[in-house]
Amino acid sequence: MQKKTGLPLYLLLIFSIPAGAQLKKGNMMAGANVGSVLFNSGSADITVAQIGSNTSKITSYNVSIGPSLGWFISDNTVVGAALNINPYSNKTTYEQSGSTYQSDKNTNFNIGLGGFARHYFGSPGSMMPFGQLGLNFGISTLKTEGFFYGGSGPTAYKISYDGSSNGGFFANSTFQFGFTKMVGDLTGLDFYIGYNFSYNKNTFKKTTLRDDGNDGSIDSRGENETTSKFTNHGFLLGVGFQVFLKGKK
């Protein structure tokens, strides 16, 4: 019975890169980055003579996941394309005497495509430093919700709101500096720090409800359409992995 050796032989040729030849022109690099703007949590104590002491708490997170595929256009320099997946959220609450009287929360999800250029410094080795520039753009969704308790006694009231959008737009650019730690002839782990600038635009519909007397009934209802535009500057700290593949001759 004849053995089928075509596929194993083809894979062997594709993945057989001599040690030290990972960064040669014509080779490919496939991998994924997992970058994160560090989770933030903070609080502030504010005292106003007329209403007493208040506490504000802020929590937020920002995670970026980017699978990528690149080609070495020259020794040590690779350009390629990436998929960008970026969920993030921030929440602010205000408390007085242990009770929360206001809360505002925004949750975003971005997905898009982009490109990158990376240059490795020096000769191939077990520790290869690099610098990388990237640009991404795509669609964005936004959800927002919150409430506010005001007044006291017979004048007490609660205002709550929620809104969502579809078809928003985002763009971001990044600069990274780090190194690839080779853990074999073909694979390496990326460790990097960097800077991220992002822009987001969303148009969403928001519904606002008012409960006079704070008795659970809805006394008035309003709807509007809001367009939000904002920018963000962030510090990146991330890890990833890369697989170096032998290109076609």
C-alpha positions in Angstrom: 0.0 0.0 0.0 1.4 3.3 -1.1 1.9 5.9 1.7 0.7 9.5 1.1 3.6 11.7 2.0 2.8 14.8 0.0 1.1 16.9 2.8 3.6 16.1 5.6 6.4 16.9 3.2 4.8 20.2 2.2 4.3 21.2 5.8 7.9 20.4 6.6 9.1 22.6 3.8 6.8 25.5 4.8 7.8 25.4 8.5 11.5 24.5 8.2 13.3 27.8 8.8 16.9 27.5 9.8 17.7 29.0 13.2 18.6 32.7 12.8 16.8 33.0 9.5 13.4 34.1 10.8 13.8 37.7 9.7 14.7 37.1 6.1 13.0 38.9 3.1 10.1 36.8 1.7 9.3 35.0 5.0 5.9 35.5 6.8 5.0 36.3 10.4 1.6 35.2 11.8 0.5 35.9 15.4 -1.7 37.9 17.8 -1.2 40.7 20.2 -3.1 41.1 23.4 -2.6 44.7 24.6 -4.4 46.4 27.5 -4.6 49.9 28.8 -4.3 49.1 32.5 -7.5 48.6 34.5 -8.1 51.9 36.3 -9.9 52.3 39.6 -9.9 55.6 41.6 -11.9 57.6 44.0 -12.2 61.2 45.2 -13.7 62.8 48.3 -15.5 66.0 47.8 -17.0 68.2 50.5 -19.6 70.9 49.8 -20.7 73.1 52.7 -24.4 73.0 51.8 -24.7 69.2 51.2 -21.8 67.6 53.1 -19.2 65.0 52.1 -19.5 63.1 48.8 -17.4 60.3 47.3 -16.8 59.7 43.5 -15.6 56.4 42.3 -14.3 55.7 38.8 -13.5 52.3 37.2 -12.6 51.5 33.6 -10.9 48.9 31.4 -9.6 48.8 27.9 -8.5 45.6 26.1 -7.2 45.2 22.6 -6.8 41.9 20.8 -5.2 41.8 17.3 -4.4 38.7 15.2 -2.1 39.6 12.4 -0.3 38.3 9.3 2.8 40.0 7.8 5.4 39.6 5.1 9.1 40.5 5.3 9.7 43.1 2.6 13.4 43.2 3.5 15.5 41.6 6.2 14.3 42.6 9.6 11.3 44.7 8.3 7.8 43.2 8.1 4.5 44.8 7.0 1.1 43.3 7.3 -2.6 43.4 8.1 -4.4 42.9 11.4 -7.9 42.4 12.8 -8.7 44.7 15.7 -11.1 43.7 18.5 -11.4 46.3 21.3 -14.0 46.2 24.1 -13.8 48.9 26.8 -15.9 50.4 29.5 -16.0 53.1 32.1 -18.3 53.7 35.1 -18.5 56.7 37.5 -20.6 56.6 40.7 -21.3 59.3 43.3 -22.1 58.4 46.9 -23.2 60.2 50.0 -23.6 58.7 53.5 -23.0 55.2 52.0 -25.8 55.5 49.3 -25.3 55.9 45.6 -27.2 58.9 44.2 -25.8 59.0 40.7 -24.3 56.5 38.3 -23.1 56.8 34.7 -21.8 53.9 32.7 -20.6 53.6 29.0 -19.7 50.4 27.3 -18.1 50.2 23.8 -17.1 47.5 21.4 -15.0 48.1 18.4 -14.1 45.7 15.6 -12.1 46.6 12.4 -9.1 46.1 10.2 -5.8 47.7 10.1 -2.2 47.5 9.0 1.2 47.6 10.7 4.9 47.9 10.0 7.5 46.4 12.3 11.3 46.6 12.3 13.6 44.3 14.2 16.9 45.9 15.4 20.1 43.9 15.1 20.7 40.3 14.1 18.3 37.4 14.7 18.8 35.8 18.1 16.9 34.6 21.2 16.0 38.1 22.2 15.0 40.4 19.3 14.0 44.1 20.0 11.6 45.8 17.7 9.6 49.0 17.1 6.1 48.9 15.5 3.6 51.4 14.1 0.0 50.5 13.5 -3.3 52.0 12.2 -6.8 50.5 12.7 -10.3 51.6 11.8 -13.7 50.0 11.8 -17.2 50.0 13.3 -18.1 50.9 16.9 -21.1 50.2 19.1 -22.0 52.1 22.3 -24.3 51.5 25.2 -24.9 54.0 28.0 -27.0 53.9 31.1 -27.3 55.8 34.4 -29.5 57.4 37.0 -29.7 60.3 39.4 -31.6 60.8 42.7 -32.5 64.3 43.6 -34.6 66.4 45.9 -35.8 65.2 49.3 -39.1 64.4 51.0 -42.2 65.3 48.8 -39.9 66.8 46.2 -37.7 63.6 45.7 -37.3 62.4 42.2 -35.3 59.9 40.2 -34.1 60.4 36.6 -32.8 57.3 34.7 -31.6 56.9 31.1 -30.3 54.3 28.7 -29.2 54.4 25.1 -27.5 52.4 22.4 -26.1 52.8 18.9 -25.1 50.9 15.9 -22.9 51.8 12.9 -20.5 54.0 14.8 -16.9 54.6 13.6 -13.5 54.3 15.3 -9.9 54.8 14.3 -6.7 54.4 16.4 -3.0 54.6 15.9 -0.3 52.9 18.0 3.4 53.0 18.6 5.0 50.0 20.3 8.5 49.2 21.5 9.4 45.7 22.8 11.1 42.5 22.1 10.4 39.0 20.8 11.7 36.2 23.0 12.2 33.2 20.8 11.1 29.9 22.4 11.9 27.8 19.4 13.2 28.2 15.8 9.7 29.2 14.6 7.8 30.8 17.5 8.4 33.7 19.8 6.6 35.7 22.6 6.2 39.4 22.3 6.4 41.8 25.2 5.8 45.4 24.6 4.9 48.8 25.9 3.5 51.7 23.8 1.2 54.6 23.2 -2.3 54.5 21.7 -4.4 57.4 20.3 -8.0 56.6 19.5 -11.0 58.5 18.0 -14.6 57.3 18.3 -17.9 58.7 16.9 -21.3 57.3 17.7 -24.9 58.5 17.1 -27.3 56.8 19.5 -30.9 57.1 20.7 -31.4 57.7 24.4 -34.5 57.3 26.5 -34.9 59.3 29.7 -37.5 58.5 32.4 -38.5 60.7 35.4 -40.1 59.4 38.5 -41.5 62.3 40.7 -41.9 61.2 44.3 -39.6 58.2 43.7 -42.5 55.8 44.1 -41.7 53.6 41.1 -44.1 55.2 38.6 -43.0 56.9 35.4 -44.3 60.5 35.4 -42.5 61.7 32.2 -40.6 60.1 29.3 -38.3 61.7 26.8 -36.3 60.5 23.8 -33.5 62.1 21.9 -30.7 61.3 19.4 -27.2 62.2 20.6 -24.0 62.2 18.6 -20.8 61.7 20.7 -17.2 62.2 19.5 -14.3 61.6 21.8 -10.6 61.0 21.7 -8.4 59.0 24.1 -4.7 58.8 24.9 -3.6 55.6 26.5 -0.5 53.7 27.7 -0.2 50.2 26.3 1.2 47.2 28.1 0.8 43.9 26.3 2.0 40.4 25.3 1.6 38.4 22.2 3.1 35.6 20.1 4.5 35.2 16.6 5.1 32.3 14.3 7.7 32.7 11.5 6.9 30.9 8.3 9.0 30.3 5.3 7.8 32.2 2.3 7.3 30.9 -1.3 10.3 31.3 -3.6 
